[in-house]
Amino acid sequence: QPAAFAAAVGELTQGASHVVLASAGSARPEVVKRFADLADVLAGEHEVTVALSPGDITQHARRGSVVVPVLVADGIFADRVRTAADAAGATTTAVLGDTPGFARTLVAEVTAAR
């Protein structure tokens, strides 16, 4: 649920005026829609951009932006996200999958699905 994951992202982006949600992207329309829905939920507190590639990050992030790698684990793509954010003068948070908020949300989602 976008609202549940928005709480996890919100823990990482308090005080930010612009948030970039960085993901590896997907050819699956339902995945792209989930990111758009998450951005919509967060838009009440931040200006939000969805970036589906490092090039998107470079294009949309700026000094003062907070880039959130919406990934399950750290790795090569997260490194590329950080490099693109650094090039734009933006700050990068921890990978969402490595945060307590993500773990709580995932457990709640799995429990609710049973």
ChimeraX commands (.cxc) that place a marker at each C-alpha (Angstrom):
marker #1 position 0.00,0.00,0.00 radius 0.5
marker #1 position 1.44,3.39,-0.97 radius 0.5
marker #1 position 0.41,5.04,2.30 radius 0.5
marker #1 position 2.23,2.42,4.36 radius 0.5
marker #1 position 5.41,2.76,2.35 radius 0.5
marker #1 position 5.07,6.55,2.40 radius 0.5
marker #1 position 5.48,6.41,6.18 radius 0.5
marker #1 position 8.77,4.54,5.75 radius 0.5
marker #1 position 9.97,7.06,3.15 radius 0.5
marker #1 position 8.77,9.92,5.37 radius 0.5
marker #1 position 11.10,8.77,8.14 radius 0.5
marker #1 position 14.00,9.36,5.73 radius 0.5
marker #1 position 12.88,12.65,4.22 radius 0.5
marker #1 position 11.73,14.82,7.12 radius 0.5
marker #1 position 12.30,18.48,6.34 radius 0.5
marker #1 position 13.11,17.94,2.66 radius 0.5
marker #1 position 11.38,20.17,0.16 radius 0.5
marker #1 position 12.14,17.97,-2.88 radius 0.5
marker #1 position 12.25,14.18,-2.83 radius 0.5
marker #1 position 13.40,11.96,-5.68 radius 0.5
marker #1 position 12.18,8.37,-5.49 radius 0.5
marker #1 position 14.83,6.36,-7.33 radius 0.5
marker #1 position 14.04,2.91,-8.64 radius 0.5
marker #1 position 15.35,0.56,-11.28 radius 0.5
marker #1 position 12.09,0.99,-13.17 radius 0.5
marker #1 position 9.96,-1.71,-14.65 radius 0.5
marker #1 position 8.19,-2.65,-17.85 radius 0.5
marker #1 position 5.26,-3.76,-15.70 radius 0.5
marker #1 position 2.59,-1.03,-15.64 radius 0.5
marker #1 position 1.39,-2.00,-12.16 radius 0.5
marker #1 position 4.87,-1.40,-10.71 radius 0.5
marker #1 position 5.16,2.00,-12.40 radius 0.5
marker #1 position 1.69,2.86,-11.05 radius 0.5
marker #1 position 2.76,1.93,-7.50 radius 0.5
marker #1 position 5.60,4.45,-7.69 radius 0.5
marker #1 position 3.25,7.10,-9.05 radius 0.5
marker #1 position 0.81,6.34,-6.21 radius 0.5
marker #1 position 3.63,6.58,-3.65 radius 0.5
marker #1 position 4.68,9.93,-5.13 radius 0.5
marker #1 position 1.07,11.15,-4.92 radius 0.5
marker #1 position 0.88,10.24,-1.22 radius 0.5
marker #1 position 4.17,12.00,-0.49 radius 0.5
marker #1 position 3.22,15.07,-2.54 radius 0.5
marker #1 position 1.27,16.47,0.38 radius 0.5
marker #1 position 4.53,17.14,2.22 radius 0.5
marker #1 position 7.16,17.37,-0.54 radius 0.5
marker #1 position 7.69,18.11,-4.18 radius 0.5
marker #1 position 8.22,14.56,-5.48 radius 0.5
marker #1 position 9.84,13.21,-8.63 radius 0.5
marker #1 position 10.01,9.55,-9.64 radius 0.5
marker #1 position 13.33,8.61,-11.25 radius 0.5
marker #1 position 13.51,5.26,-13.01 radius 0.5
marker #1 position 17.15,5.51,-14.03 radius 0.5
marker #1 position 20.34,7.25,-12.92 radius 0.5
marker #1 position 19.86,9.63,-15.86 radius 0.5
marker #1 position 16.47,10.63,-14.47 radius 0.5
marker #1 position 18.14,11.41,-11.14 radius 0.5
marker #1 position 20.73,13.62,-12.81 radius 0.5
marker #1 position 17.96,15.40,-14.73 radius 0.5
marker #1 position 15.56,15.99,-11.80 radius 0.5
marker #1 position 17.62,16.14,-8.60 radius 0.5
marker #1 position 19.24,19.36,-7.50 radius 0.5
marker #1 position 21.12,20.80,-4.55 radius 0.5
marker #1 position 18.86,20.30,-1.54 radius 0.5
marker #1 position 16.98,17.33,-3.02 radius 0.5
marker #1 position 16.83,14.12,-1.05 radius 0.5
marker #1 position 17.14,10.99,-3.20 radius 0.5
marker #1 position 15.58,7.83,-1.75 radius 0.5
marker #1 position 16.77,4.59,-3.37 radius 0.5
marker #1 position 13.52,2.61,-3.37 radius 0.5
marker #1 position 15.33,-0.71,-3.54 radius 0.5
marker #1 position 15.13,-3.83,-1.40 radius 0.5
marker #1 position 18.90,-4.06,-0.90 radius 0.5
marker #1 position 22.10,-2.13,-1.43 radius 0.5
marker #1 position 24.19,-2.99,-4.47 radius 0.5
marker #1 position 25.40,-1.82,-7.86 radius 0.5
marker #1 position 22.22,0.06,-8.75 radius 0.5
marker #1 position 22.24,1.84,-5.37 radius 0.5
marker #1 position 25.85,2.85,-6.10 radius 0.5
marker #1 position 24.70,4.34,-9.41 radius 0.5
marker #1 position 21.88,6.18,-7.64 radius 0.5
marker #1 position 24.37,7.69,-5.16 radius 0.5
marker #1 position 26.75,8.71,-7.96 radius 0.5
marker #1 position 23.95,10.43,-9.90 radius 0.5
marker #1 position 22.67,12.17,-6.76 radius 0.5
marker #1 position 26.18,13.37,-5.89 radius 0.5
marker #1 position 26.59,14.75,-9.42 radius 0.5
marker #1 position 23.38,16.75,-8.96 radius 0.5
marker #1 position 24.40,18.04,-5.52 radius 0.5
marker #1 position 21.64,16.04,-3.83 radius 0.5
marker #1 position 21.70,13.99,-0.64 radius 0.5
marker #1 position 21.05,10.25,-0.74 radius 0.5
marker #1 position 19.32,8.35,2.07 radius 0.5
marker #1 position 19.87,4.75,3.02 radius 0.5
marker #1 position 18.42,2.19,0.64 radius 0.5
marker #1 position 14.76,1.88,1.67 radius 0.5
marker #1 position 15.04,-1.90,2.09 radius 0.5
marker #1 position 17.75,-1.42,4.74 radius 0.5
marker #1 position 15.55,0.71,7.01 radius 0.5
marker #1 position 13.43,-0.25,10.02 radius 0.5
marker #1 position 10.43,1.54,8.48 radius 0.5
marker #1 position 10.57,-0.68,5.41 radius 0.5
marker #1 position 10.84,-3.81,7.55 radius 0.5
marker #1 position 7.82,-2.78,9.64 radius 0.5
marker #1 position 5.80,-2.01,6.52 radius 0.5
marker #1 position 6.73,-5.26,4.83 radius 0.5
marker #1 position 5.79,-7.30,7.91 radius 0.5
marker #1 position 2.46,-5.46,8.14 radius 0.5
marker #1 position 1.74,-6.04,4.45 radius 0.5
marker #1 position 2.55,-9.76,4.64 radius 0.5
marker #1 position 0.50,-10.17,7.81 radius 0.5
marker #1 position -2.48,-8.37,6.26 radius 0.5
marker #1 position -2.28,-10.55,3.15 radius 0.5
marker #1 position -2.69,-13.78,5.12 radius 0.5
marker link #1:1,2 radius 0.2
marker link #1:2,3 radius 0.2
marker link #1:3,4 radius 0.2
marker link #1:4,5 radius 0.2
marker link #1:5,6 radius 0.2
marker link #1:6,7 radius 0.2
marker link #1:7,8 radius 0.2
marker link #1:8,9 radius 0.2
marker link #1:9,10 radius 0.2
marker link #1:10,11 radius 0.2
marker link #1:11,12 radius 0.2
marker link #1:12,13 radius 0.2
marker link #1:13,14 radius 0.2
marker link #1:14,15 radius 0.2
marker link #1:15,16 radius 0.2
marker link #1:16,17 radius 0.2
marker link #1:17,18 radius 0.2
marker link #1:18,19 radius 0.2
marker link #1:19,20 radius 0.2
marker link #1:20,21 radius 0.2
marker link #1:21,22 radius 0.2
marker link #1:22,23 radius 0.2
marker link #1:23,24 radius 0.2
marker link #1:24,25 radius 0.2
marker link #1:25,26 radius 0.2
marker link #1:26,27 radius 0.2
marker link #1:27,28 radius 0.2
marker link #1:28,29 radius 0.2
marker link #1:29,30 radius 0.2
marker link #1:30,31 radius 0.2
marker link #1:31,32 radius 0.2
marker link #1:32,33 radius 0.2
marker link #1:33,34 radius 0.2
marker link #1:34,35 radius 0.2
marker link #1:35,36 radius 0.2
marker link #1:36,37 radius 0.2
marker link #1:37,38 radius 0.2
marker link #1:38,39 radius 0.2
marker link #1:39,40 radius 0.2
marker link #1:40,41 radius 0.2
marker link #1:41,42 radius 0.2
marker link #1:42,43 radius 0.2
marker link #1:43,44 radius 0.2
marker link #1:44,45 radius 0.2
marker link #1:45,46 radius 0.2
marker link #1:46,47 radius 0.2
marker link #1:47,48 radius 0.2
marker link #1:48,49 radius 0.2
marker link #1:49,50 radius 0.2
marker link #1:50,51 radius 0.2
marker link #1:51,52 radius 0.2
marker link #1:52,53 radius 0.2
marker link #1:53,54 radius 0.2
marker link #1:54,55 radius 0.2
marker link #1:55,56 radius 0.2
marker link #1:56,57 radius 0.2
marker link #1:57,58 radius 0.2
marker link #1:58,59 radius 0.2
marker link #1:59,60 radius 0.2
marker link #1:60,61 radius 0.2
marker link #1:61,62 radius 0.2
marker link #1:62,63 radius 0.2
marker link #1:63,64 radius 0.2
marker link #1:64,65 radius 0.2
marker link #1:65,66 radius 0.2
marker link #1:66,67 radius 0.2
marker link #1:67,68 radius 0.2
marker link #1:68,69 radius 0.2
marker link #1:69,70 radius 0.2
marker link #1:70,71 radius 0.2
marker link #1:71,72 radius 0.2
marker link #1:72,73 radius 0.2
marker link #1:73,74 radius 0.2
marker link #1:74,75 radius 0.2
marker link #1:75,76 radius 0.2
marker link #1:76,77 radius 0.2
marker link #1:77,78 radius 0.2
marker link #1:78,79 radius 0.2
marker link #1:79,80 radius 0.2
marker link #1:80,81 radius 0.2
marker link #1:81,82 radius 0.2
marker link #1:82,83 radius 0.2
marker link #1:83,84 radius 0.2
marker link #1:84,85 radius 0.2
marker link #1:85,86 radius 0.2
marker link #1:86,87 radius 0.2
marker link #1:87,88 radius 0.2
marker link #1:88,89 radius 0.2
marker link #1:89,90 radius 0.2
marker link #1:90,91 radius 0.2
marker link #1:91,92 radius 0.2
marker link #1:92,93 radius 0.2
marker link #1:93,94 radius 0.2
marker link #1:94,95 radius 0.2
marker link #1:95,96 radius 0.2
marker link #1:96,97 radius 0.2
marker link #1:97,98 radius 0.2
marker link #1:98,99 radius 0.2
marker link #1:99,100 radius 0.2
marker link #1:100,101 radius 0.2
marker link #1:101,102 radius 0.2
marker link #1:102,103 radius 0.2
marker link #1:103,104 radius 0.2
marker link #1:104,105 radius 0.2
marker link #1:105,106 radius 0.2
marker link #1:106,107 radius 0.2
marker link #1:107,108 radius 0.2
marker link #1:108,109 radius 0.2
marker link #1:109,110 radius 0.2
marker link #1:110,111 radius 0.2
marker link #1:111,112 radius 0.2
marker link #1:112,113 radius 0.2
marker link #1:113,114 radius 0.2
view
